[in-house]
Amino acid sequence: MALQLNRNTAPIRMRNYGRIVQDMIAYAGNMPAGPERDSLEVYIAQCMRQRNLVWNRDQEAGLNRVKEDIIRLSDGKLTCDSPAFEQMLAQSNANGVKKKKK
C-alpha cells in the first residue's frame, strides 16, 4: 500500500517569497496574539527581506515594503505593530544609509 502525501497545490501569491513564507504567514495568522506570535512576525519579516534581496539584487526593499506584504498576504490578520517589529524597523532605517565608495 502506497502512502499518499497531501500537498499544498494552492497557487503562490507572491513568488519572490515562496510557499514556505506564505505557509508561515498563514500559521502565524491562526495563532493567538502574544509574544510568540510577535516573535514569529519578526522572524517572517527577516526571512522575507532576505528572500527579496536575493530576488531583486538591484533594489533595496526596506522593511516598510515587507510590512505591507505581510499584511497583504495575511489578509489583515497580522499587523506588525509589536514593539519588537518597530525596533527592528528603526534599526534597519538607521543602518540603511550606505556611503558610496569613491
Stockholm file with secondary structure:
# STOCKHOLM 1.0

chainA/1-102         MALQLNRNTAPIRMRNYGRIVQDMIAYAGNMPAGPERDSLEVYIAQCMRQRNLVWNRDQEAGLNRVKEDIIRLSDGKLTCDSPAFEQMLAQSNANGVKKKKK
#=GR chainA/1-102 SS CCCCCCCCCSCCSCTTTHHHHHHHHHHHHTSCSSHHHHHHHHHHHHHHHHHHHHHCSSSCCCHHHHHHHHHHHTTTSCCCCSHHHHHHHHHHHHHCCCCCCC
#=GC SS_cons         CCCCCCCCCSCCSCTTTHHHHHHHHHHHHTSCSSHHHHHHHHHHHHHHHHHHHHHCSSSCCCHHHHHHHHHHHTTTSCCCCSHHHHHHHHHHHHHCCCCCCC
//
